[in-house]
Amino acid sequence: MQALPCKVLDSILAAQYPSLMGSIQLVTQQQEEPPALHTRAMDNLQYIRETMERATAFTAISGWGLVAIGITGVATAFIAAHQSFKNWLMIWLADAVVALLIAGWSMDRKARATHTPLLSGPGRKVAFSLSPPLLAGAILSLVLYRSGSTNPIPGLWLLLYGTGVITGGMFSVSVVPIMGLGFMALGAATLFAPAAFADWFMAAGFGGLHIVFGVIIARRYGG
């Protein structure tokens, strides 16, 4: 049996119970207004954007920037060889500043070209994961320098830089952690090799590995 419309029901009740209709009123339940369509759409888009940002790999690492850094690394290893340790240290620190400038400029250029936010969620994770091993390397280098035990410093740099590349590379393309493993292997070898080979290992790491993996990243991931 189908439900009677409210107006028909009112007429029947008025005919049968005229005395009651003055005090009885049918109340229809008011439904809550659903959220506006545009509000729901904006919430959904915000959720999708945040989810994709967390899941997307950081692809703004510039392969050609790494190649340029590798070239400066080879040149620095050649210049710093056979220098006093103080001069050796100053030359490599200068190269580190140059490398940071190249990395920042090249990543910003690639991020603009590919419309990738440089300071996105994955980008921040890469930076925060890379920084602690580098900071630890700087502190340990200062301690070793003050104590006069400078021979382990080249191996320490390669080892901790590789550690930072691995941890930061977990939020980037898959080839980056592999490069970090190469740096760690060279760092371990440098620590156990005679000190005379340190410049060769530095050239192979900060020069050769950057060039090789920079070319791979440039060809596979668009520059």
Secondary structure, DSSP 8 states (H G I E B T S, - for coil): -----HHHHHHHHHHH-TTTTTT-------------HHHHHHHHHHHHHHHHHHHS-B----HHHHHHHHHHHHHHHHHHTTS-HHHHHHHHHHHHHHHHHHHHHHHHHHHHHHT--TTSHHHHHHHHHHHHHHHHHHHHHHHHHHHT--TTHHHHHHHHHHHHHHHHHTTB-THHHHHHHHHHHHHHHHHHS-GGGHHHHHIIIIIIIHHHHHHHHHHHTT-
